């Protein structure tokens, strides 16, 4: 059975992007180390610390599918139908894109169906829920098993929050079951109660 996770790089004050969707202050850790981690789809490789490389590789190896919403799809151009971690992508949207890339699965009838399809495709692997709005929808629907945070030591002051107020707040998580200290980032793994 698949494990449904969401993981995003986040500032200490809870933001995953600045107000203009910029991630420059957050994504520095993807290029601040000596270890190269290849990606797919024409994206340049990551160059990270050894602990972060181990974290990324383990995630890549376990990843079976990605579920994203329309906002992140539009920002990333749907990763051309294949996530940089080499996993197929399910897009949850109210309106299908005009010209979706090959390999993209479009779901217009809800997050539950998208997660169910992606979970079936992932088998015993991970389903990664990408984007704060989509993660929020999964949290509200009780579909998330884990929240993973790549915590960066920066305060943005304002921006796009990871979670903008769960409908079931407060949401209590278990203590982190894994903490990986990278360079310029700490990777935190939490299970939901």
N, C-alpha and C positions, 0 to 999 in steps of 0.2 A: 504494500500500500504506500502510495506517495506521501511525502511530508510537504505540506504547504508552508512556505516561508516567505517573508518579505525582508529585504535587506537594502539599506540605503546608506550612503555616506551622509553624516549629519554633523552639524556644528554643536558645540556645547550648549547653545541655547535653543536647540531643537529644529533648526532649519536645514532643508536639503537643497536649497538654491537661494540666491539673492532675489530681490523683487523682480528683476528682469530675467529670471531663469538662469542666471549665470552660476557656474559651479567652480570657477577658477580658484577661489579661496578654499574650496573643499577638496578638490580632486588632485591637489599637489602630491599626495602620497602615491598616486598611480605612476609617478615618474621620478621618485626621489631615492631610488635604491639601485643596487648593483645586479639584481636578479631579473632576468628577462622572462616574462610569461607571455607566450604568443596568444593572439586572439584570431578570430576569423572575420571574414567579411570586409577585408581591406582596412580594418582598424589597426593602427600601430600597436606593437606589443606594449605591455605594461613593463615598467622597470621599477621594481619595488624591493623592500627589505626581504630578507629570507623568511621571517615569520609571516609577512603578508603574502609572499609568493606561495607558501604552503597553504594558507587560508584560501587563496584564489584557486589554486590547483585542485584542492579538495572539493570546492564548490563546483568547479567546472566538471570534474569527474562524476559528481553525483547528480548534476542538473539534467533533468529530463524534459522540461518544458518551461516556458515563460508566459505569464498572463499579464497583459498591460492594458491600459485604458487609452482613449483617444488622444488625450493631452500629451502624454509621453510619446505615443506613436508619432504624432505630428512633429514633436521636437526632434526625435531621432530618425524620422522618415521610416519608421518601422524596422530599423536595422536591416532594411532590404529583405525582410522575411526571415532572417537568421540572426539571432542574438550573437554578440561578440564572443559569448561563452559556448557557442556552437549548439544551441538548442532551438527547436521550433517555437514559434511565437503565436499565441492566441490573443487577438484583439477584441476587447469588450467595448462595444460602441452602440449608440442609438442609430447611427447611420454609417453604412459601409463606405470606405474610401472609394473614390472613382476608379483608381488603378492600383489595387493592392499588389505588392510584390509577390512573386511565386513563393510558396511555402508558408504564407501567412494564412491562419485560420481566423475568419471573422465571425464573431458571435454577437448577434443583435438582441438576444432574448435573455440577457442577465448574467451576472457574475457567477451564479451557482452553476449554470451550464458550462461556462468557460472553464471553471476550475475542475468540474467533473471530467470534461473532455481532456484537459491537460493532464489531470491526474492519471487517467487511463493510459495516456500516451507515455507518461513518465514511469509507470510501473512502480518499482520500489525506490525510485529516485526522488529528487527534489522538484517541486513546482515552485518557481520563483515568481512572486507577485511584484511587479515593477511599477513604481509610481505611487505617490502618496494618496491620491484620490482612490485609486484601485485598491491599495492596501487598506484604506479606511473602509471601503465597501466590504472587503473580505472580513475584516475585523468585526464589523457590525453584523455580518451574516453568520458569524461563528465558524468561518472557514479556515482561519489561520492556526497553524500549529506552533510556529515560532516567529519571533521578531529578531532580526540580526541588525546590529548597528555598527557601522564603521565610523567611530567617533573621532572627530578631528578637533584638535585644540585651537579653536577659533570661535569668537563670538561675532555673529553677523549683525545682531541688533534688530534686524527685520528680514523678512523674506518669505519663502514658501515653506510651511511647516511639514514635517513628516506626517504627523497626525493632527488634524484640525478639530479635535473634539469628538471622540467616539460617542456614538449614541448610547452606548452602554457604560459610560464613564461612572466611576473610575474602573479602569481595567488593571487588574493586579497580575503581575508576571511573577514567575518563580525567580529565585536568585539565578544569576547567570551561570550556566553550566559549562561555559567555556569563555576564557578571556585570552586574547592573543595580542601581545604588545608589539606593534610594528613601529616603523619610523614615521612619525607624524600622524599616526592613527592607532586607535585601539579597537580591535574587533570584539564585539560583545554578542553572545548568543543567549537568547532568552526563550524559554518555553512559556506558553500561556497556561494558566491554572485550569 
